[in-house]
Amino acid sequence: MKAIYLEAINKPFELIEKEKPTAGPNEAIVQVKAAALNHRDVWIQYGRYFTKEYPAILGSDCAGIVTEVGEGVDKSWLGQEVVVDPSSDWGDNPRAQGGNFKVLGMPEDGAFAEYVKVRAANLHKKPAHLSFEEAAALPLAGVTAYRALFTKCGLQPGERVLVTGAGGGVALFAVQFAVAAGAEVYVTSGSEQKITAAVGLGAKGGVNYKTEGWGKELKALAGGFDVIIDSAAGEGFAQLVKLAKPGARIGMYGGGTGMIQNVNPAEIFWKQLSIFGSTMGTNDDFAAMMKLVEEKKIRPIVDKVFPLEETEQAMRYMEAGKQFGKIVVKVG
């Protein structure tokens, strides 16, 4: 089978021929139709991820067709169109992942290949309203947004939500999920075009965080927020604390602009704010996310589709940060 190979740190992704995997007990083989990129893949390429086991076949997110099942797996899965939950071994504590937590695509061979071996328990039927490319965009970004919004921040209908950095995969899912849940959503972005596009997805409005006084502008536009979903941290985080209503919840799933600075602790304790760290999600989070997508007929935003052999070019496109939505490689 064809697969995308990463030989070592700082090497380019290469197309190779590799032996097709076979299913063991409680496992299934999925013929990959489409796989989505995540920043995790670039971090691994540069050696900045906590797991470092090279060479590797990366790729955490995929959708495809089950072609083989192992012992102990219901044969009704054969021929089914599926989305794969890429997480396994979360552990016994639903509040945080344990030391054995793994994500598909290092150390186990991932989805940048014509076939991938997965645990059968991680198979989910592909929502009928989605293409394979749309379905492949869901897993890691979708479950990350779902957990931050609902499991951690407990979003309720009618609440006012701010999503920072609208344009990336997780942020856009947070916008779509919050709108679907009946929230009033606002965004920030460094691009006016991305703000306009987010409004097209149901957001009420937004501001450009590159403009001076963007926090005051957002305060005048929307007032305060019950829930804030952030991946930037950095100097701008102090503005988010100011924008939070009393009793608000802030969910953080990244720190793209670095260390948090100049936050007044009194604004946190006097307003009784809750700040939650969140990353990826449990298998229950994933199942709940898939149910929401199915019931609300949510369509992931796919920015661009590359052929499998252009995975290296797709990574550089993602690294440039100009996309609005997910970047996908078409496999089958």
C-alpha positions as CSV (number, residue, x, y, z in Angstrom):
1,M,0.0,0.0,0.0
2,K,1.0,3.6,-0.4
3,A,1.8,5.5,2.8
4,I,3.4,8.8,3.9
5,Y,6.7,8.2,5.7
6,L,8.5,10.5,8.2
7,E,12.1,9.1,8.5
8,A,13.3,11.3,11.3
9,I,13.1,14.8,12.9
10,N,13.3,17.6,10.4
11,K,12.9,15.3,7.4
12,P,10.2,15.9,4.8
13,F,7.2,13.6,4.4
14,E,7.8,11.0,1.7
15,L,5.5,8.7,-0.3
16,I,6.5,5.0,0.1
17,E,5.2,1.5,-0.5
18,K,4.5,-0.4,2.7
19,E,3.0,-3.7,3.7
20,K,-0.7,-3.5,4.3
21,P,-1.6,-4.1,8.0
22,T,-3.7,-7.1,9.1
23,A,-6.3,-7.1,11.9
24,G,-5.6,-8.7,15.2
25,P,-8.2,-9.5,17.9
26,N,-10.6,-6.6,18.6
27,E,-9.1,-4.7,15.7
28,A,-10.3,-3.5,12.3
29,I,-8.7,-2.4,9.0
30,V,-10.0,0.8,7.5
31,Q,-9.4,1.6,3.8
32,V,-8.7,5.3,4.2
33,K,-10.6,7.6,1.9
34,A,-9.5,10.9,3.4
35,A,-7.3,12.0,6.3
36,A,-6.9,15.4,7.9
37,L,-3.9,17.3,9.1
38,N,-3.3,18.6,12.6
39,H,-0.6,20.8,14.0
40,R,0.4,17.7,16.0
41,D,1.9,16.4,12.8
42,V,4.1,19.4,12.2
43,W,5.2,19.3,15.9
44,I,6.2,15.7,15.4
45,Q,8.1,16.5,12.2
46,Y,10.1,19.1,14.2
47,G,10.6,16.9,17.2
48,R,8.4,19.1,19.4
49,Y,5.9,16.5,20.5
50,F,6.2,14.5,23.8
51,T,6.3,11.2,21.9
52,K,9.4,10.7,19.7
53,E,9.5,7.4,17.9
54,Y,10.9,7.6,14.4
55,P,10.4,6.5,11.6
56,A,6.7,6.9,11.6
57,I,3.5,7.0,9.6
58,L,1.5,9.9,11.0
59,G,-2.1,11.0,10.6
60,S,-4.7,11.0,13.4
61,D,-7.9,11.9,11.6
62,C,-9.5,9.7,9.0
63,A,-12.7,8.5,7.4
64,G,-13.0,5.4,5.2
65,I,-14.5,1.9,4.8
66,V,-14.0,-1.1,7.0
67,T,-12.4,-3.9,4.9
68,E,-11.3,-6.4,7.5
69,V,-12.2,-7.2,11.1
70,G,-10.3,-9.4,13.6
71,E,-11.5,-12.0,16.1
72,G,-14.1,-10.7,18.5
73,V,-15.3,-7.9,16.2
74,D,-18.9,-7.8,14.9
75,K,-18.7,-8.7,11.2
76,S,-21.5,-6.2,10.5
77,W,-18.8,-3.5,10.5
78,L,-17.5,-4.9,7.2
79,G,-18.2,-2.5,4.3
80,Q,-19.4,0.3,6.7
81,E,-18.4,3.9,6.1
82,V,-16.7,5.1,9.3
83,V,-15.0,7.8,11.2
84,V,-12.2,6.8,13.5
85,D,-11.8,8.1,17.1
86,P,-8.0,8.4,17.2
87,S,-7.6,8.4,21.0
88,S,-7.1,5.3,23.2
89,D,-6.1,4.4,26.8
90,W,-7.4,7.7,28.3
91,G,-7.4,6.1,31.8
92,D,-9.8,5.9,34.7
93,N,-10.0,9.6,35.5
94,P,-12.4,11.5,33.1
95,R,-11.0,14.8,34.3
96,A,-7.6,14.2,32.7
97,Q,-5.8,11.7,30.5
98,G,-3.5,9.2,32.1
99,G,0.1,8.3,31.3
100,N,-0.8,5.6,28.8
101,F,-2.9,7.9,26.7
102,K,-2.2,7.6,22.9
103,V,-3.3,9.2,19.7
104,L,-3.2,7.5,16.4
105,G,-0.2,8.3,14.3
106,M,2.8,7.8,16.7
107,P,3.6,5.5,18.2
108,E,1.1,3.4,16.2
109,D,1.0,3.8,12.4
110,G,-1.5,6.5,11.5
111,A,-3.9,7.4,8.7
112,F,-1.6,8.9,6.1
113,A,-1.8,5.6,4.2
114,E,-4.2,3.6,2.0
115,Y,-5.1,1.4,5.0
116,V,-4.9,1.8,8.8
117,K,-5.3,-0.6,11.7
118,V,-7.5,0.6,14.5
119,R,-9.3,-0.7,17.6
120,A,-12.8,-1.7,16.6
121,A,-14.2,0.1,19.7
122,N,-13.0,3.3,18.1
123,L,-15.1,3.0,15.0
124,H,-18.1,5.3,14.5
125,K,-20.5,5.2,11.6
126,K,-19.9,8.2,9.2
127,P,-22.8,10.6,9.3
128,A,-24.6,10.2,6.0
129,H,-24.7,14.0,5.3
130,L,-20.9,14.2,5.3
131,S,-18.5,13.5,2.5
132,F,-15.4,11.5,3.4
133,E,-13.3,14.7,3.3
134,E,-15.7,16.4,5.7
135,A,-15.9,13.4,8.0
136,A,-12.1,13.1,8.1
137,A,-11.9,16.7,9.3
138,L,-13.9,15.9,12.5
139,P,-11.9,13.8,15.0
140,L,-9.2,15.6,16.9
141,A,-10.3,19.2,16.3
142,G,-14.0,18.3,16.8
143,V,-13.5,16.5,20.1
144,T,-11.1,19.2,21.4
145,A,-13.8,21.9,20.7
146,Y,-16.6,19.7,22.1
147,R,-14.7,18.9,25.4
148,A,-13.7,22.6,25.9
149,L,-17.2,23.9,25.3
150,F,-19.4,21.3,26.9
151,T,-17.5,18.9,29.2
152,K,-15.3,21.6,30.7
153,C,-17.1,24.9,30.4
154,G,-20.7,23.5,30.6
155,L,-22.1,25.7,27.8
156,Q,-25.8,26.3,28.1
157,P,-28.3,27.6,25.5
158,G,-28.6,31.4,25.4
159,E,-25.2,32.0,26.8
160,R,-22.7,34.4,25.2
161,V,-19.6,32.8,23.9
162,L,-16.3,34.2,22.6
163,V,-14.0,32.1,20.4
164,T,-10.6,33.5,19.7
165,G,-8.5,32.9,16.6
166,A,-11.5,31.9,14.3
167,G,-10.0,30.2,11.3
168,G,-8.3,27.2,12.7
169,G,-10.0,23.8,12.9
170,V,-10.8,23.7,16.6
171,A,-11.9,27.3,16.8
172,L,-14.3,26.9,13.9
173,F,-15.8,23.7,15.4
174,A,-16.3,25.7,18.6
175,V,-18.2,28.3,16.6
176,Q,-20.3,25.8,14.9
177,F,-21.0,23.7,18.0
178,A,-21.9,26.7,20.1
179,V,-24.2,28.1,17.5
180,A,-25.9,24.7,17.1
181,A,-26.3,24.6,20.9
182,G,-28.2,27.9,20.9
183,A,-25.5,30.2,22.1
184,E,-24.7,33.8,21.0
185,V,-21.3,33.6,19.5
186,Y,-18.6,36.2,18.8
187,V,-15.1,35.7,17.5
188,T,-11.6,37.3,17.2
189,S,-9.3,36.9,14.3
190,G,-6.3,38.6,12.7
191,S,-8.2,38.6,9.4
192,E,-11.3,40.5,8.5
193,Q,-12.1,37.9,5.9
194,K,-12.1,35.2,8.5
195,I,-14.4,37.2,10.8
196,T,-16.8,37.6,7.9
197,A,-16.7,33.9,7.2
198,A,-17.3,33.1,10.8
199,V,-20.4,35.4,10.7
200,G,-21.5,33.3,7.7
201,L,-21.4,30.2,10.1
202,G,-23.7,31.9,12.6
203,A,-21.5,34.1,14.7
204,K,-23.0,37.5,15.6
205,G,-19.8,39.4,14.9
206,G,-16.2,39.8,15.8
207,V,-13.1,42.0,16.1
208,N,-9.6,42.0,14.7
209,Y,-7.1,41.3,17.5
210,K,-4.4,43.1,15.5
211,T,-6.2,46.5,16.0
212,E,-5.3,48.6,19.0
213,G,-7.9,48.5,21.7
214,W,-9.6,45.4,20.4
215,G,-10.7,44.4,23.9
216,K,-12.6,47.6,24.3
217,E,-14.1,47.3,20.8
218,L,-15.3,43.8,21.7
219,K,-16.7,45.0,25.0
220,A,-18.7,47.7,23.2
221,L,-19.9,45.2,20.6
222,A,-21.0,42.4,22.8
223,G,-20.6,43.3,26.5
224,G,-19.3,40.4,28.5
225,F,-19.0,36.7,27.9
226,D,-20.3,33.6,29.8
227,V,-17.8,31.2,28.1
228,I,-14.5,32.0,26.4
229,I,-12.7,29.4,24.3
230,D,-9.0,30.3,23.7
231,S,-5.9,28.8,22.1
232,A,-3.6,31.9,22.1
233,A,-2.9,32.7,25.8
234,G,0.0,35.3,25.8
235,E,-0.5,39.0,26.4
236,G,-4.0,39.0,25.0
237,F,-5.3,36.7,27.8
238,A,-5.6,39.6,30.2
239,Q,-8.2,41.1,27.9
240,L,-10.2,37.9,28.0
241,V,-10.2,38.0,31.8
242,K,-11.6,41.6,31.6
243,L,-14.2,40.5,29.0
244,A,-15.4,37.6,31.2
245,K,-18.7,38.1,33.0
246,P,-18.9,37.3,36.8
247,G,-19.1,33.5,37.0
248,A,-17.7,33.0,33.5
249,R,-15.7,30.0,32.3
250,I,-12.6,30.2,30.2
251,G,-11.5,27.0,28.3
252,M,-7.9,26.9,27.1
253,Y,-6.7,24.3,24.6
254,G,-3.5,25.9,23.4
255,G,-0.9,28.7,24.0
256,G,0.0,29.9,20.6
257,T,1.3,33.3,21.6
258,G,3.2,32.2,24.7
259,M,3.2,32.9,28.4
260,I,0.2,34.6,30.1
261,Q,1.2,38.0,31.4
262,N,-0.2,41.0,33.3
263,V,-3.4,39.3,34.6
264,N,-4.8,40.9,37.7
265,P,-5.6,38.1,40.1
266,A,-8.5,40.1,41.7
267,E,-10.3,40.0,38.4
268,I,-10.3,36.3,38.6
269,F,-11.3,35.7,42.2
270,W,-13.6,38.7,42.6
271,K,-15.6,37.7,39.4
272,Q,-15.4,34.0,40.5
273,L,-14.0,32.9,37.2
274,S,-13.2,29.3,36.3
275,I,-10.3,28.7,34.0
276,F,-10.0,25.2,32.5
277,G,-7.2,23.5,30.6
278,S,-8.5,21.1,28.0
279,T,-7.0,18.9,25.3
280,M,-8.5,16.4,23.0
281,G,-11.1,14.2,24.8
282,T,-12.4,10.9,26.2
283,N,-14.1,8.3,24.1
284,D,-17.4,9.5,25.6
285,D,-16.6,13.1,24.6
286,F,-16.0,11.8,21.0
287,A,-19.3,9.9,20.9
288,A,-21.2,12.9,22.2
289,M,-19.5,15.1,19.6
290,M,-20.5,12.7,16.8
291,K,-24.1,12.7,18.1
292,L,-24.2,16.5,18.0
293,V,-22.8,16.6,14.4
294,E,-25.4,14.0,13.3
295,E,-28.4,15.6,15.0
296,K,-27.6,19.2,14.0
297,K,-26.3,18.2,10.6
298,I,-23.1,20.2,11.2
299,R,-20.7,20.2,8.2
300,P,-17.0,20.7,9.0
301,I,-15.3,23.4,7.1
302,V,-12.7,22.0,4.7
303,D,-10.3,24.7,3.5
304,K,-8.3,22.7,0.9
305,V,-7.8,19.1,-0.2
306,F,-4.4,17.8,-1.3
307,P,-3.6,14.4,-2.9
308,L,-1.8,12.0,-0.6
309,E,1.5,12.3,-2.4
310,E,1.4,16.1,-1.7
311,T,1.2,15.7,2.1
312,E,4.5,17.5,2.6
313,Q,3.2,20.5,0.7
314,A,-0.1,20.3,2.7
315,M,2.0,20.5,5.9
316,R,3.8,23.7,4.8
317,Y,0.4,25.2,3.8
318,M,-0.9,24.5,7.3
319,E,2.2,25.9,8.9
320,A,1.7,29.2,7.0
321,G,-1.6,29.6,8.9
322,K,-3.7,31.0,6.2
323,Q,-6.4,28.4,6.1
324,F,-10.0,28.8,7.2
325,G,-11.0,25.3,8.4
326,K,-9.3,21.9,8.1
327,I,-6.7,20.8,5.5
328,V,-7.4,17.3,4.2
329,V,-5.5,14.8,2.0
330,K,-7.5,12.6,-0.3
331,V,-6.4,9.0,-0.2
332,G,-8.8,6.6,-1.9
